[in-house]
Amino acid sequence: MMDDTTIIRLAQQAAHDELAVAVFTVNELARFADLCFDEQTKAPNAPRGVMVFDYAANGVQLICHLEYEAAERGSFSEPGYPESVTLESAYHLGENIAHLLCDSVVEEIEDAALAQIKEDQDDC
């Protein structure tokens, strides 16, 4: 794991320099947030039609906003597609850190959200 100074420097560089790319683990992002942000802040309300999903990993809580697309049956002229969710934002301590998450974490969040949707549908 990176030390605190390195985490802050890389995150600030990635936030201010469009050419800089920094990929952090969830634990490193949580440490950055703990160092820089007020713990009392919360995620903004999700726009209408956007799914809110609470995601927790390794003691880090994220409030995620995801776009849901229902499955579409195929037809003679159009192929179908399965239902899906797309991560729009991920808030930790009031800051959207979705752009700092590595692809595997984004995929894990989307898979967990889709599993929750399916579980909720089965309960109905």
Backbone bond lengths (Angstrom), bond angles and torsions (degrees), N, CA, C in turn:
res aa  C-N    CA-C-N  psi(-1)  N-CA   C-N-CA  omega(-1)  CA-C   N-CA-C  phi
1 M - - - 1.452 - - 1.523 108.74 -
2 M 1.318 115.23 143.49 1.459 120.68 -179.88 1.526 110.54 -72.44
3 D 1.340 115.33 153.72 1.458 118.23 175.07 1.527 110.01 -76.09
4 D 1.340 116.92 166.33 1.461 122.20 -174.35 1.524 112.97 -58.44
5 T 1.321 117.19 -43.78 1.464 121.27 -178.37 1.522 111.14 -61.60
6 T 1.320 117.17 -42.85 1.465 121.42 179.76 1.517 110.96 -65.79
7 I 1.321 117.32 -42.15 1.465 121.32 179.09 1.522 109.92 -59.57
8 I 1.324 117.47 -48.90 1.465 121.06 -178.82 1.525 110.71 -63.25
9 R 1.332 117.82 -45.83 1.458 121.27 -177.72 1.525 111.24 -61.13
10 L 1.328 117.74 -47.60 1.464 120.87 -178.31 1.527 112.29 -67.32
11 A 1.324 117.59 -40.34 1.462 120.39 179.47 1.523 111.04 -66.31
12 Q 1.315 117.01 -41.83 1.462 119.84 177.97 1.521 110.77 -65.51
13 Q 1.315 117.30 -40.01 1.462 120.87 178.32 1.522 110.37 -63.41
14 A 1.326 117.42 -44.22 1.466 121.12 179.79 1.519 111.47 -65.02
15 A 1.320 116.89 -33.54 1.460 120.71 -179.08 1.526 112.59 -74.60
16 H 1.320 117.45 -28.35 1.466 120.68 -174.20 1.522 114.76 -107.99
17 D 1.305 118.00 -13.38 1.462 120.90 -177.07 1.525 107.79 -120.04
18 E 1.325 117.46 110.57 1.465 120.44 -175.64 1.523 112.86 -63.74
19 L 1.317 118.61 -16.95 1.458 121.43 178.62 1.520 112.27 -89.49
20 A 1.323 116.47 -16.16 1.470 120.38 -178.55 1.525 109.82 -80.11
21 V 1.293 115.87 139.98 1.460 121.64 176.93 1.520 107.57 -128.52
22 A 1.298 115.90 127.46 1.458 120.92 177.68 1.520 107.57 -132.19
23 V 1.302 117.44 130.13 1.463 122.52 177.70 1.521 106.98 -117.25
24 F 1.326 114.46 125.46 1.444 120.63 -176.30 1.518 110.58 -119.38
25 T 1.310 115.89 152.87 1.459 119.93 170.86 1.528 107.33 -75.94
26 V 1.314 116.67 165.53 1.457 120.55 178.66 1.527 110.04 -60.40
27 N 1.326 117.98 -40.35 1.461 121.25 -179.82 1.525 111.71 -64.21
28 E 1.325 117.52 -39.93 1.466 120.90 178.61 1.525 110.87 -66.57
29 L 1.340 116.70 -39.08 1.458 119.99 177.31 1.526 111.24 -65.43
30 A 1.306 116.00 -39.94 1.466 119.44 178.53 1.523 110.38 -63.54
31 R 1.306 116.36 -41.58 1.470 120.06 178.74 1.529 110.19 -63.28
32 F 1.325 117.70 -42.45 1.458 121.79 177.48 1.529 109.95 -59.54
33 A 1.321 116.54 -46.72 1.460 120.38 -179.84 1.524 110.82 -63.20
34 D 1.318 116.93 -41.92 1.461 120.15 178.63 1.520 111.60 -61.34
35 L 1.318 116.82 -34.52 1.462 121.21 -178.89 1.522 112.48 -76.47
36 C 1.335 117.58 -29.57 1.465 120.57 -167.69 1.519 116.57 -114.39
37 F 1.317 119.61 -21.86 1.460 119.74 -170.05 1.521 112.21 -118.55
38 D 1.321 114.24 152.73 1.455 122.29 176.54 1.527 109.47 -69.59
39 E 1.306 116.91 130.60 1.465 121.13 -176.55 1.528 113.18 -70.67
40 Q 1.331 118.39 -13.97 1.454 121.04 -177.31 1.526 113.06 -84.86
41 T 1.326 118.98 -7.60 1.456 120.16 -177.05 1.526 110.62 -76.67
42 K 1.333 115.37 155.94 1.460 120.87 -179.50 1.514 109.57 -131.32
43 A 1.313 115.82 169.69 1.465 121.11 176.39 1.526 109.17 -72.40
44 P 1.329 117.31 147.26 1.464 119.34 175.16 1.525 110.61 -68.78
45 N 1.307 116.03 163.21 1.462 119.99 176.22 1.523 109.08 -62.78
46 A 1.314 115.42 142.35 1.471 120.23 178.70 1.518 109.43 -73.53
47 P 1.331 116.60 144.60 1.468 119.39 174.78 1.526 110.28 -61.19
48 R 1.303 116.29 157.89 1.468 121.71 179.49 1.527 109.72 -57.08
49 G 1.332 116.41 133.29 1.453 121.54 178.00 1.526 114.25 87.01
50 V 1.314 117.10 -0.60 1.466 120.80 179.42 1.519 108.77 -101.28
51 M 1.315 116.06 133.42 1.462 122.75 -178.78 1.522 110.08 -78.01
52 V 1.336 116.95 137.12 1.464 122.15 173.67 1.520 107.32 -104.78
53 F 1.319 115.90 130.58 1.462 121.26 -176.68 1.524 108.53 -137.20
54 D 1.328 115.97 124.85 1.462 120.86 175.85 1.520 108.30 -86.70
55 Y 1.319 115.48 125.60 1.461 121.46 -177.98 1.521 108.18 -123.13
56 A 1.309 115.93 133.19 1.464 120.60 178.66 1.521 109.25 -131.10
57 A 1.333 115.57 133.91 1.460 121.44 175.79 1.521 108.54 -148.38
58 N 1.301 116.17 130.64 1.461 121.92 177.53 1.523 112.19 54.04
59 G 1.321 116.94 37.91 1.453 121.39 178.55 1.514 114.90 79.03
60 V 1.329 118.08 5.60 1.467 122.34 179.15 1.519 108.43 -102.77
61 Q 1.331 115.86 127.32 1.458 121.65 179.94 1.520 109.63 -102.10
62 L 1.331 116.62 126.57 1.460 122.43 175.23 1.522 108.64 -119.67
63 I 1.316 116.73 139.02 1.457 121.98 171.47 1.521 105.37 -104.16
64 C 1.323 115.78 112.66 1.461 121.20 -172.17 1.520 111.31 -106.79
65 H 1.310 115.32 141.81 1.462 122.64 172.70 1.520 106.56 -110.57
66 L 1.342 115.38 124.74 1.458 120.76 -176.81 1.524 110.75 -129.35
67 E 1.313 115.33 146.51 1.457 121.28 174.43 1.522 107.71 -94.19
68 Y 1.333 115.93 130.29 1.457 121.77 -178.84 1.516 110.03 -105.18
69 E 1.333 116.22 135.32 1.459 121.50 172.28 1.518 108.25 -123.49
70 A 1.307 115.74 122.01 1.461 120.95 179.06 1.526 110.00 -68.31
71 A 1.319 115.24 156.54 1.460 120.17 177.00 1.529 109.70 -64.16
72 E 1.284 114.85 148.96 1.469 120.78 178.67 1.522 108.01 -124.15
73 R 1.321 115.26 125.09 1.464 119.56 177.44 1.517 109.93 -70.38
74 G 1.299 114.70 142.11 1.453 119.53 176.34 1.517 111.50 -74.12
75 S 1.305 115.20 159.86 1.460 120.68 176.41 1.529 108.29 -131.70
76 F 1.298 114.88 -176.43 1.462 119.51 -179.88 1.526 111.45 -59.14
77 S 1.324 117.15 -39.14 1.461 120.38 -175.25 1.538 114.21 -103.72
78 E 1.327 117.60 -12.35 1.466 120.79 -176.86 1.529 109.96 -129.76
79 P 1.335 116.81 134.05 1.472 118.22 174.97 1.529 109.84 -75.75
80 G 1.290 116.72 151.42 1.458 121.12 176.22 1.527 110.59 -88.08
81 Y 1.319 115.37 178.27 1.459 120.06 175.65 1.527 108.71 -151.75
82 P 1.333 116.18 152.92 1.462 120.14 -178.72 1.529 110.44 -77.20
83 E 1.351 115.60 163.91 1.455 118.27 175.54 1.525 109.06 -64.69
84 S 1.332 115.68 152.83 1.459 119.62 -177.66 1.521 110.17 -153.73
85 V 1.316 115.35 161.32 1.461 122.42 172.45 1.523 107.92 -129.43
86 T 1.323 115.95 148.67 1.460 122.20 179.06 1.521 108.27 -128.39
87 L 1.316 116.48 126.07 1.457 121.36 179.22 1.525 109.82 -67.71
88 E 1.314 116.62 122.28 1.463 122.52 177.94 1.525 110.83 -97.54
89 S 1.344 116.78 -41.26 1.459 121.36 179.57 1.520 109.21 -156.12
90 A 1.327 115.31 154.94 1.466 122.06 178.07 1.526 107.24 -138.69
91 Y 1.326 115.94 113.33 1.462 121.04 -175.28 1.521 111.40 -100.94
92 H 1.310 114.62 133.63 1.463 122.04 171.62 1.516 106.13 -131.51
93 L 1.337 114.94 118.32 1.464 121.24 -178.66 1.530 111.73 54.84
94 G 1.329 115.58 38.84 1.452 120.59 173.80 1.515 116.38 87.17
95 E 1.300 118.45 -4.27 1.467 121.51 -178.74 1.522 110.07 -110.64
96 N 1.327 116.39 134.88 1.459 121.05 176.65 1.523 108.04 -77.38
97 I 1.315 116.16 114.25 1.467 121.02 -177.90 1.525 111.87 -113.31
98 A 1.333 117.15 14.73 1.468 120.63 -176.66 1.519 111.72 -56.80
99 H 1.321 117.61 -38.67 1.469 120.80 -178.03 1.529 112.54 -69.97
100 L 1.321 117.81 -11.76 1.460 121.31 178.58 1.528 113.08 -97.11
101 L 1.328 117.13 -10.12 1.464 120.68 -177.75 1.524 110.74 -78.14
102 C 1.315 115.39 140.58 1.465 119.22 176.94 1.534 109.12 -74.11
103 D 1.313 116.12 159.88 1.464 122.10 -175.43 1.524 112.87 -56.53
104 S 1.321 117.30 -37.92 1.465 119.38 -177.90 1.529 111.56 -67.18
105 V 1.325 118.07 -33.59 1.464 121.13 177.70 1.530 109.56 -71.61
106 V 1.330 117.47 -41.86 1.469 121.00 177.08 1.522 109.68 -59.28
107 E 1.314 116.97 -45.82 1.465 121.22 179.27 1.529 111.05 -62.49
108 E 1.314 117.17 -39.87 1.470 121.62 178.73 1.529 110.93 -63.32
109 I 1.330 116.98 -42.19 1.466 121.85 178.28 1.533 109.88 -64.00
110 E 1.324 116.62 -47.23 1.468 120.37 -179.17 1.526 111.18 -63.09
111 D 1.327 117.67 -41.54 1.470 121.20 178.75 1.524 110.89 -64.12
112 A 1.337 117.08 -42.14 1.465 120.80 -179.90 1.529 110.95 -66.23
113 A 1.319 117.18 -39.66 1.465 120.77 178.39 1.523 111.12 -65.31
114 L 1.322 116.86 -42.87 1.466 121.15 179.10 1.531 110.34 -64.86
115 A 1.318 117.46 -39.01 1.468 121.06 176.91 1.530 110.54 -62.98
116 Q 1.333 117.11 -38.85 1.468 120.90 177.98 1.524 110.79 -64.88
117 I 1.327 117.03 -40.72 1.470 121.14 178.07 1.521 109.61 -61.10
118 K 1.317 116.83 -46.50 1.469 120.92 -179.34 1.518 111.10 -63.65
119 E 1.335 116.77 -39.65 1.462 121.11 178.30 1.533 110.38 -64.26
120 D 1.313 116.94 -42.34 1.466 121.15 178.47 1.522 111.28 -64.10
121 Q 1.344 116.49 -38.18 1.469 120.87 178.92 1.526 110.56 -66.75
122 D 1.330 117.16 -37.66 1.466 121.55 179.45 1.525 111.58 -67.35
123 D 1.334 116.91 -29.79 1.461 121.28 -179.58 1.528 112.51 -74.18
124 C 1.318 117.30 -17.24 1.483 120.79 -177.55 1.501 111.97 -82.81
